[in-house]
Amino acid sequence: MSFNIYHNLLIKATKQEVFDAVSVPEHLNNWWTLKSSGMPEMGNTYNLNFTDEYDWYCQVSVCNPFDSFHLRMTKSDNDWDPTTFGFDLEEKENRTYVRFSHVNWQETNEHFKIASFCWAMLLYGLKNYLEKGIIIPFAERN
């Protein structure tokens, strides 16, 4: 049995703007990572760096430009390694409806619960980044 995290939200931005914000390192660094690298192409590797201790890697498992982008963790925390997270995008009322998922958690332990809360906060940061241009300094994203 595995466990999943789901969050849905509307963002006043085009699908292309949202897709870029969740897949282009320059944008990821503005709302999530300290520094990241990778190209949004199927099978490519991303480096998601948060600190020296949290220097994680993942592989693009779904990449349908402006529709879906998912990453499968390959080198991270033991709880995160078997997981995949991603963004499915739909145009809705001149906005983008984001269906976020983080699936295949092996247990609903403390880390799972913290991750669910953190994703909700980060997605709110993504929304504010795209709608209002707000970039919260990395040290304040907790």
C-alpha positions as CSV (number, residue, x, y, z in Angstrom):
1,M,0.0,0.0,0.0
2,S,1.2,3.5,-0.7
3,F,-0.1,6.9,0.3
4,N,-0.5,10.1,-1.6
5,I,-0.6,13.9,-1.2
6,Y,-3.0,16.0,-3.4
7,H,-3.5,19.7,-3.6
8,N,-5.5,21.6,-6.2
9,L,-5.5,25.4,-6.8
10,L,-6.3,28.0,-9.4
11,I,-3.6,30.4,-10.5
12,K,-4.2,33.6,-12.5
13,A,-1.6,32.8,-15.1
14,T,-1.4,31.0,-18.4
15,K,-0.6,27.2,-18.6
16,Q,2.8,28.1,-20.2
17,E,3.7,30.4,-17.3
18,V,2.7,27.8,-14.7
19,F,4.5,25.0,-16.6
20,D,7.7,27.2,-16.8
21,A,7.4,28.0,-13.1
22,V,7.3,24.3,-12.1
23,S,9.9,23.0,-14.6
24,V,12.5,25.7,-15.3
25,P,15.3,25.9,-12.7
26,E,15.4,29.7,-12.8
27,H,11.7,29.8,-11.7
28,L,12.0,26.9,-9.2
29,N,14.6,28.8,-7.4
30,N,12.2,31.7,-6.9
31,W,9.6,29.7,-5.0
32,W,11.0,26.3,-4.0
33,T,14.7,25.4,-4.2
34,L,17.9,27.2,-3.2
35,K,19.4,26.3,-6.6
36,S,18.3,23.7,-9.1
37,S,19.3,22.5,-12.6
38,G,17.7,20.4,-15.3
39,M,15.8,20.6,-18.5
40,P,12.1,19.8,-18.9
41,E,12.5,16.9,-21.2
42,M,11.5,13.3,-20.7
43,G,14.1,11.3,-18.9
44,N,16.3,14.2,-18.0
45,T,17.8,14.5,-14.5
46,Y,17.1,17.4,-12.2
47,N,19.2,18.5,-9.2
48,L,17.1,20.0,-6.4
49,N,19.5,21.7,-4.0
50,F,18.1,23.0,-0.7
51,T,21.3,22.8,1.4
52,D,24.5,20.7,1.3
53,E,22.6,18.1,3.4
54,Y,19.5,18.2,1.1
55,D,21.0,18.0,-2.3
56,W,18.5,15.8,-4.1
57,Y,18.1,14.3,-7.6
58,C,15.1,13.2,-9.6
59,Q,14.2,12.2,-13.2
60,V,11.5,13.7,-15.4
61,S,8.9,10.9,-15.6
62,V,6.1,12.9,-17.4
63,C,6.7,15.9,-19.6
64,N,3.8,17.2,-21.8
65,P,4.6,20.9,-22.3
66,F,2.0,23.2,-20.8
67,D,-0.1,20.2,-19.6
68,S,1.9,17.9,-17.2
69,F,5.2,17.8,-15.5
70,H,6.2,15.1,-13.0
71,L,9.5,14.1,-11.4
72,R,10.4,10.8,-9.9
73,M,12.9,11.0,-7.0
74,T,16.1,9.1,-7.5
75,K,18.5,10.3,-4.7
76,S,17.0,12.0,-1.7
77,D,15.6,11.2,1.7
78,N,14.6,7.6,2.3
79,D,11.0,8.6,2.6
80,W,11.1,10.6,-0.7
81,D,13.1,8.2,-2.8
82,P,10.2,6.0,-3.9
83,T,7.9,9.0,-4.6
84,T,6.9,11.0,-7.7
85,F,5.5,14.5,-7.6
86,G,4.0,16.5,-10.4
87,F,1.7,19.1,-11.8
88,D,-1.2,18.6,-14.2
89,L,-2.5,21.8,-15.7
90,E,-5.9,22.7,-17.2
91,E,-7.1,26.0,-18.6
92,K,-10.1,27.1,-16.6
93,E,-11.9,30.5,-16.7
94,N,-8.7,32.4,-18.0
95,R,-6.7,30.8,-15.2
96,T,-4.7,27.6,-14.8
97,Y,-6.2,24.9,-12.6
98,V,-3.3,23.0,-11.0
99,R,-3.7,19.5,-9.8
100,F,-0.6,18.7,-7.7
101,S,0.2,15.2,-6.6
102,H,3.0,13.6,-4.6
103,V,2.5,9.9,-4.8
104,N,3.9,6.5,-3.6
105,W,4.8,7.4,0.0
106,Q,5.4,4.1,1.8
107,E,3.8,5.3,5.1
108,T,2.0,8.2,6.7
109,N,4.8,9.0,9.1
110,E,5.8,12.4,10.5
111,H,7.8,13.2,7.3
112,F,4.7,12.5,5.1
113,K,2.6,14.9,7.2
114,I,5.2,17.6,7.2
115,A,5.6,17.3,3.5
116,S,1.9,17.7,2.9
117,F,1.8,20.9,4.9
118,C,5.0,22.2,3.2
119,W,3.6,21.5,-0.2
120,A,0.5,23.5,0.6
121,M,2.6,26.4,1.7
122,L,5.0,26.1,-1.3
123,L,2.1,26.0,-3.7
124,Y,0.7,29.2,-2.1
125,G,4.2,30.7,-2.7
126,L,4.0,29.5,-6.3
127,K,0.6,31.2,-6.7
128,N,1.9,34.5,-5.2
129,Y,5.0,34.3,-7.4
130,L,3.0,34.0,-10.6
131,E,0.2,36.3,-9.7
132,K,2.0,39.0,-7.7
133,G,5.7,38.5,-8.6
134,I,6.5,37.8,-4.9
135,I,9.7,36.0,-4.3
136,I,10.2,34.9,-0.7
137,P,13.9,34.6,0.1
138,F,15.0,31.0,0.4
139,A,15.9,31.4,4.1
140,E,12.3,32.5,4.9
141,R,10.6,29.5,3.1
142,N,9.9,27.2,6.0
